[in-house]
Amino acid sequence: MNTLRNPFSAGRWVSGSHFYGRKKIIANLLDSNESCDWIIGKRRVGKTSLLRQLEYRVNGQESNTFALFWDIQGSYDVEGLADSLIDAIEDSQDEYPETWEALDCEPDDSVPCHQILKRLSRSLQRKNMGLMLLIDEAEEFITVGKKNPVFLGKLRKFFQNSHHVHTVISSTPRLEQIHKEVVVDTSPFLHGFNAMYLGHFDQEAAQTCLKSGLSDEHAIAKIIDKTDGNPYELQLFAKHFFENQKLEDVTLQLEANPSLIQVIEVNFDLLSPEEQDLVKDVFCGKNHLTEFETPAEKAMVSKLLQLGFLSIESANHLRICSYFHTQWLSAKFDASPSFHAPHQSDPAVDKAHFQLVLKQILTLYKFFLEQSQDGKRCEGLAPFKLSQIDQSIYPDRGLLKLTKDAREGKPWERAILELAEYLVYFEQNESSWSLFRFFQMAESEPSTYSEADFLDLMMLISEEAALN
């Protein structure tokens, strides 16, 4: 075990000498002629650190601009926004007391936040200075806007019309939905914001970060390859590897790390259903750029590349961004056939697919078990489709009809009965002994046997079908 202090930290914001990369986006923001910029990124990708680094850079040098960092997470309503702004100002006063003493500007907590900001901006103008307003967790504007859309319009007016104010907001892609969730009579809140994506570290930034605490070039290359330069995964991997210098051990630890799994899941849930399906398709094998032909598909691919959900390999082949995201997707597909992306062009499963049905009998069982555990069963013959990408069978949600399952027995027992009912439709004269035995066991009451007995038999059926 390494006895030196571990220099890596995953999950907290950094600035100054602990901040790596992002040179281009920082230069663009510092030189921006826009009144409003919008940074879009996944959770734990470094949005807060980016804003903090801007604050550090602007306020740490001779400048005619003063940067104020404002975290609005949890503000909830207009009063909460004002409270969080007062907190931000008080924190800034502690960090940069000389600037605030020169301004002689005490915030009035009895007025709304856009009035507080106006007074601050005017105080800075009297000192021939501008304001760079750095707003973190800007998704909170959705919650605030639902409660008071008129106020959101006033705040937007301050952002857009204040000539000596440069507003930079950061959020996840969820903020893109604000125009759907907040109804306003004036211009949409984000109209006029210049959007830019914050993705993963480039090769140089990833190497610099890792070399701050590691010297093993082989390990550094492997960590970058496993994480695709995802800042959170990179730091988390390096933090564990610093303590245990075994790549395979650390990889296995992180595959089961609940914090990492949660971050991956939360980020995936930020995507629209169409974007999620595109990621699923890439995982399943639709991975050449030319396969995404429509303007909508091309736009989604571009967005997912910039956010760091996808990356490009040689010869224009797409792949899932990181090893750990790939493992998460694999687990989701394995756990539920319903996770598969649906496509109208996929054919319905019928008797012509008999061998594929047998080959994927465990997949079918998982589907029926999933419904049974929810206390439901299919009305009539369960509708399934066959993916033209990877030949996987998945439920046709458009045609699927579920009803309450009032039958007695354990969920797995009810699932076996429903699977048997489904397979009867496909039964052919040349059915194998193993399939015949499956029907025999199901008809004699599943509770006579254990679930393991049926699983072993289904594995045999699947293996036999794979040989045909």
C-alpha positions, -999 to +999 in steps of 0.1 A: +000+000+000+012+035-009+022+054+023+021+088+005-009+111+007-034+102-020-036+132-043-068+121-061-103+131-051-135+121-069-167+141-065-156+175-051-149+206-071-113+219-076-096+250-088-061+265-091-033+240-093-057+211-088-077+220-120-067+203-152-075+209-189-105+228-203-081+253-218-102+259-249-136+264-232-121+287-206-105+308-233-138+310-251-156+320-220-131+346-210-130+361-245-167+357-251-187+386-266-219+370-256-240+383-228-251+348-218-233+315-221-246+280-212-224+251-202-241+217-207-226+186-192-233+153-174-233+149-136-198+148-121-181+159-153-166+191-138-191+219-144-188+233-109-150+231-111-151+249-144-171+278-129-149+279-098-118+280-120-133+309-139-139+327-106-103+319-095-088+332-128-109+364-131-106+374-094-070+363-090-056+388-114-057+424-122-089+427-142-118+450-149-142+422-142-154+406-110-167+370-109-194+359-085-201+322-082-238+314-074-250+279-066-288+279-069-294+242-062-323+237-038-335+273-041-370+261-049-387+294-053-381+332-057-374+337-020-350+307-020-332+322-050-326+354-031-314+335-001-289+315-021-277+347-038-271+363-004-252+332+007-231+334-025-223+371-018-214+364+018-190+336+007-175+359-019-170+386+007-151+361+028-129+351-001-124+385-017-128+410+011-107+438-005-129+439-036-161+441-016-148+467+008-140+489-023-174+483-037-193+493-005-223+473-016-243+454+010-270+432-004-306+439+006-323+406+015-357+422+013-357+425-025-357+399-053-324+385-066-325+404-099-327+437-079-298+426-058-278+418-090-287+451-105-274+470-075-242+449-075-237+455-112-241+493-108-216+493-079-191+476-101-198+500-130-189+529-107-155+512-103-153+507-141-158+470-136-181+444-151-197+414-135-192+378-146-221+359-130-214+322-127-246+302-120-243+266-111-271+239-110-292+260-134-318+232-137-333+248-106-347+275-128-373+249-140-386+245-105-386+282-098-402+290-132-431+266-126-440+285-095-434+320-109-428+322-147-432+360-146-402+363-122-382+340-145-388+365-173-375+394-152-344+374-144-339+366-180-343+403-189-315+411-165-292+385-180-298+396-216-300+433-213-273+442-187-244+454-209-217+451-182-228+416-171-216+383-186-238+354-173-225+319-175-249+291-164-241+254-161-265+226-161-272+190-172-292+184-204-324+185-183-325+223-186-332+219-223-368+210-213-375+243-196-394+256-225-418+226-222-422+227-184-424+265-179-450+284-199-441+320-205-457+347-227-424+363-236-392+349-252-382+314-239-358+316-210-328+301-229-333+322-260-301+341-266-279+318-245-248+305-264-247+268-256-215+248-254-209+212-242-185+201-214-173+166-223-145+144-211-108+153-206-087+153-237-056+130-237-033+158-225-055+168-196-061+131-186-024+124-186-015+155-166-042+147-140-030+111-135+007+120-135+001+143-105+001+111-084+011+081-107+042+073-126+034+040-141+029+048-178+012+015-186-013+020-158-019+056-169-027+045-204-050+017-192-069+041-168-075+066-196-086+038-219-111+024-193-126+058-185-123+075-218-111+105-199-143+109-179-131+132-150-150+115-123-142+080-134-106+089-140-101+104-105-121+076-089-100+049-106-067+067-098-078+072-062-083+034-058-053+025-079-031+047-057-040+025-028-040-008-046-016-010-075-035-038-093-055-027-124-077-058-125-086-056-088-095-019-090-115-025-122-136-052-104-141-029-074-154-001-095-177-023-115-196-028-083-191+006-068-226+019-059-216+056-062-202+051-098-232+030-108-256+057-095-238+084-114-239+064-146-276+057-141-285+093-133-266+106-163-284+081-186-317+092-172-309+128-182-312+118-219-344+118-239-360+084-247-348+088-283-312+096-272-313+066-248-324+043-276-296+056-298-270+047-271-286+013-267-284+007-304-247+016-305-241-009-276-260-036-296-239-031-327-253-002-348-221+016-345-210+031-379-216+068-384-232+062-418-259+041-402-274+072-387-289+089-417-317+112-407-309+148-395-324+140-361-301+110-357-271+130-368-279+157-343-283+132-315-250+115-324-232+149-323-247+158-290-239+124-274-203+126-287-198+161-272-214+151-238-192+120-236-218+093-239-202+081-271-168+083-287-154+076-321-129+049-329-110+045-361-129+043-394-159+063-381-170+036-357-189+047-326-185+031-292-199+036-257-177+062-240-163+042-211-158+006-200-179+012-169-208+026-189-205-004-212-207-028-182-237-009-168-255-012-201-247-049-203-261-055-168-293-036-178-298-056-210-291-088-191-316-079-163-345-070-186-355-077-222-377-046-220-345-024-219-340-030-256-346+000-279-377-006-300-378-001-338-408-001-361-389-019-388-381-048-365-402-079-375-427-095-351-415-129-337-435-157-353-432-195-359-405-189-384-382-178-355-387-210-336-350-218-331-343-182-321-371-184-295-355-215-280-321-200-281-333-170-262-357-189-239-340-174-208-346-139-221-383-148-225-384-162-190-368-130-176-396-110-193-424-131-179-407-131-144-405-093-145-442-090-151-451-117-126-430-099-099-451-068-106-483-089-101-492-088-138-495-112-168-500-108-205-534-108-221-533-133-249-501-142-267-473-119-256-460-098-285-423-099-292-401-083-319-367-093-333-340-067-333-324-064-368-293-050-351-283-079-328-311-105-333-323-101-297-359-108-289-377-080-269-413-072-260-433-050-283-445-024-259-469-009-284-490-041-286-483-055-251-514-057-229-510-066-192-537-075-167-536-083-130-523-118-123-546-134-097-531-169-099-515-184-068-479-194-065-445-177-064-436-152-092-412-176-108-438-204-108-464-181-126-437-170-150-429-206-159-466-213-166-468-182-188-436-191-207-450-226-213-482-211-227-462-189-250-440-218-262-470-240-271-476-216-300-442-224-314-441-261-306-432-282-337-431-319-344-393-320-342-392-306-306-363-319-286-364-341-255-354-311-234-383-290-246-407-319-242-394-323-206-399-286-200-436-289-209-439-320-188-425-303-157-446-272-162-478-292-167-472-313-135-473-281-114-441-260-113-440-260-075-430-297-077-396-285-089-373-257-079-366-227-101-330-240-104-344-272-121-362-251-147-332-228-152-309-258-158-333-272-183-338-238-201-300-235-204-299-269-221-327-259-245-308-227-253-276-246-259-292-272-281-309-245-302-276-227-307-262-258-323-290-261-349 
